[in-house]
Amino acid sequence: MSNKTFIAMRSFVIAVGATAASTFIGVYGVLLGATVVEMGWLQSITNAVNNGGQLLWGRISDRVGSRKPFLLLGGVVLGALWYLLTDVRTPVELILVYAIISLFSALITVNWFSLLADSSTVKTRGRFLSTVNNLSSIGTILSLVIMTFTFSGAVSNQIRIPFYLAASTYFVSLVLIWRIRETKRSNKSQKSLLNTLKNIRNEPLFFKYFMAMNAQGFFWSMAWPMFPITIVTIMNFSLKDVAILTVTSSVAALCIQFVLGRIVDRMSRPPLIFLNRLLLSLIPLQYAFYVNLKEFIILEIYSGIISSIQNVVMNSYLLDIVPENGRGEYISLINGFNGIMYLVGALSGGYLLDYFTRLFPLREALLAGYIVVFFGRFLSSLLFIGLKEPENRKGVPLSLYNVLLRRQPAGSPSGGTIRVK
């Protein structure tokens, strides 16, 4: 079989296991008795480590010039860590183990993306990576659908099923990676990341987008510790309910993204980007006032639509406003700074909710927290007014960078989960 076949198979296998399992991390934290502050640390540390780790691993990988050894190492470590996750007994243990999972997931992400790019030509790359991304989405959805029929009995026991599955799929993926034939690339000289940071003001379209994304990223992540607490403690949703909600959001995003991906090059993107960020501010209010599963299903359809606009329109725009000879560095730069803002934002959300719980009962404390997040998201969305299309619109194939640029779920029941590749 060809490299592309093994790559496609491996993408599907990991999506069935680890990507689906990451949906339940926030729920697992609540079930272990995590405080609101500990939930803030869980969401902030894992996302910051994942985003920041991409900067570290990407530069190391390019210097070595080979992706396969990193993928094999990452697969072994992640398989062991997901298995270890089933034995954690305290929130602190969960935070530590999942932070290490996040670090090695970053190792996998940057090397997997590079291998995808290396294994395809310019003419076929867009279609090939679209196929890989679609297979990943389908694998995650199928896995979660099956779980809705599997979950029964005590939640504390059933919650470990996805983690065992994640561990096994990583070990299976090692066989597929081993079969991939790789040609070692020559080492590439790399510019200083500090110099790139100093020069971003010379790219006015990118700089405005960069500042707006980081400002809203703070309020985006503030809600992450609150989402799973609402799902588990307030709504008392089962694991089956969580799986149903995630599938609903994923299917909605996949359908809308399929349509948008074919018309985005004929649209003016800045108005859609502003609309996307504005609509994003409503999700905390939905979490605050919705009171049953049917309403949360509507929320997840709404979230899926927003996520699809984000994945297609915003990523397409970003690829057109970064310098063509520095896409990798500029993308790693915005990912890295987003990670910092996620760290600060999620921690702030946890401590803010902790403060409100000293003043009000939990439901009212969550309501107060969600209102703060709503106003923060709404006001920061105004920073996206005035974005402009580049004069020479390049129309870079979206799928080329979709592996690294898939943003955090808009309304994931578990909050902000890391991207697992």
C-alpha positions, -999 to +999 in steps of 0.1 A: +000+000+000+011+036-006+021+061+020-012+080+015-031+049+024-012+043+057-016+080+065-053+079+059-057+048+080-037+062+108-057+094+109-089+075+111-076+052+139-064+080+161-097+099+156-116+069+167-096+067+199-077+097+213-096+125+195-129+111+207-115+104+242-104+140+247-141+150+247-144+136+282-114+151+299-133+181+314-161+157+326-135+134+341-120+164+361-154+172+376-161+135+384-128+134+403-140+163+424-119+191+409-126+225+423-133+254+400-097+266+404-084+231+396-106+231+365-090+263+355-056+248+358-066+217+339-078+237+309-052+264+310-021+243+314-030+216+289-038+241+261-009+263+268+015+234+268+000+220+235+003+253+217+037+263+231+050+228+225+044+232+188+070+259+187+096+237+205+090+205+186+086+221+152+121+237+154+137+205+167+120+184+140+131+207+112+167+205+124+167+167+125+150+165+091+130+133+098+094+130+111+090+093+115+112+088+147+093+116+165+059+100+155+070+066+167+083+081+200+052+101+205+029+072+197+046+050+224+046+077+250+010+088+244-003+052+244+013+047+278+000+080+291-036+075+280-035+041+298-020+058+329-049+083+328-073+055+337-055+051+371-055+088+382-074+093+414-071+131+421-076+162+401-039+171+405-028+138+391-052+144+361-037+179+355-001+165+356-008+135+333-029+154+308-003+182+307+023+157+296-002+142+271-006+178+257+032+182+253+036+150+234+004+157+214+022+188+202+051+166+192+027+145+171+009+174+156+038+193+141+055+162+128+023+146+115+015+178+096+050+180+081+048+143+070+015+150+054+030+179+035+061+159+026+040+130+013+020+150-012+027+172-042+015+208-046-011+198-071-027+170-050-020+183-015-052+202-010-075+173-020-053+148-001-054+167+032-091+174+028-096+136+026-075+131+057-094+157+077-127+143+066-117+108+077-106+121+111-140+138+115-159+107+105-138+085+128-145+108+158-182+109+151-185+071+146-166+065+178-188+088+198-220+074+182-209+038+192-202+051+227-237+064+231-248+027+229-219+015+251-223+038+281-244+023+309-241+018+346-218+038+369-204+069+353-172+066+373-164+032+357-177+040+322-156+072+319-124+051+315-136+033+284-126+061+260-092+063+276-085+026+272-096+030+236-072+060+231-043+040+245-049+011+222-053+032+190-020+048+196-003+014+198-021+003+167-009+035+149+027+025+155+023-003+130+009+021+104+036+047+110+063+020+107+051+011+073+053+047+060+084+053+038+101+086+045+128+105+027+150+124+051+150+161+044+181+183+046+183+206+076+168+240+071+182+272+085+157+289+107+153+326+116+151+337+151+116+337+165+123+369+182+132+386+149+099+374+135+080+388+165+098+422+160+087+423+123+050+416+126+042+453+127+055+454+092+025+431+082-004+454+092-032+430+082-016+402+102-008+424+132-044+436+136-057+400+133-030+388+157-039+414+184-076+408+180-073+370+183-052+372+214-075+397+231-106+375+225-086+343+232-085+355+268-123+356+271-127+326+249-109+304+274-124+320+305-155+299+300-136+265+297-136+257+334-173+266+336-186+244+307-179+209+322-191+220+357-224+231+342-227+199+322-220+175+351-229+193+383-258+215+373-274+196+344-264+161+356-259+149+320-246+113+316-216+103+294-241+093+268-255+128+268-220+143+265-213+120+235-246+130+218-238+167+223-204+163+208-216+143+178-243+170+172-217+198+171-193+178+150-219+168+124-232+204+121-196+217+117-188+190+090-219+198+070-215+236+070-178+234+065-183+212+034-205+239+018-183+269+030-151+253+017-164+255-018-176+291-018-152+309+006-129+320-022-158+340-038-167+357-005-156+388+014-142+372+046-138+401+070-176+406+076-180+369+082-150+369+106-166+397+126-200+379+126-183+347+138-166+364+167-199+382+176-220+351+176-193+334+197-202+357+226-237+342+229-225+307+238-219+315+275-254+329+278-268+297+263-249+277+289-263+300+316-299+298+307-306+265+289-321+239+312-325+206+294-309+183+269-329+194+239-318+230+244-282+220+248-285+200+215-296+233+199-266+250+215-243+224+200-258+228+165-252+265+169-217+258+182-210+236+152-220+262+127-197+288+144-168+263+144-172+257+107-171+294+099-140+296+121-122+266+105-129+276+069-132+314+067-108+325+094-081+300+086-084+308+049-080+345+057-050+339+080-032+320+053-036+349+029-023+376+053+009+359+064+041+363+043+043+335+018+079+327+027+072+327+065+039+309+069+053+283+093+069+308+116+039+332+116+014+304+122+035+290+151+038+325+164+000+331+166-005+296+180+021+301+206+006+335+218-029+320+217-016+294+241-004+320+265-038+338+264-056+305+269-034+299+300-042+333+315-078+332+304-087+298+317-069+304+350-088+337+354-121+320+346-114+294+373-105+320+400-133+342+390-158+314+395-142+305+428-147+341+439-184+340+428-190+307+446-181+324+479-208+350+473-236+329+456-248+293+453-231+274+424-258+280+398-259+317+404-221+319+406-220+302+371-246+327+358-224+356+371-193+341+355-210+335+322-223+371+321-187+384+326-175+361+298-203+373+275-194+409+279-157+402+274-163+382+243-187+408+229-165+438+235-134+420+222-152+410+190-154+447+181-116+445+175-123+425+144-141+455+128-119+470+101-102+438+089-094+440+052-089+416+025-053+415+012-048+433-021-034+402-038-056+374-025-036+342-029-063+316-024-041+291-006-057+257-004-073+256+031-066+220+037-029+226+035-028+241+070-061+229+085-042+203+106-025+230+126-051+257+124-081+239+138-092+261+167-107+250+200-143+239+199-167+269+203-190+252+229-175+218+236-191+201+267-157+195+281-145+230+276-113+235+255-098+202+247-064+198+230-061+188+194-050+152+192-034+140+160 
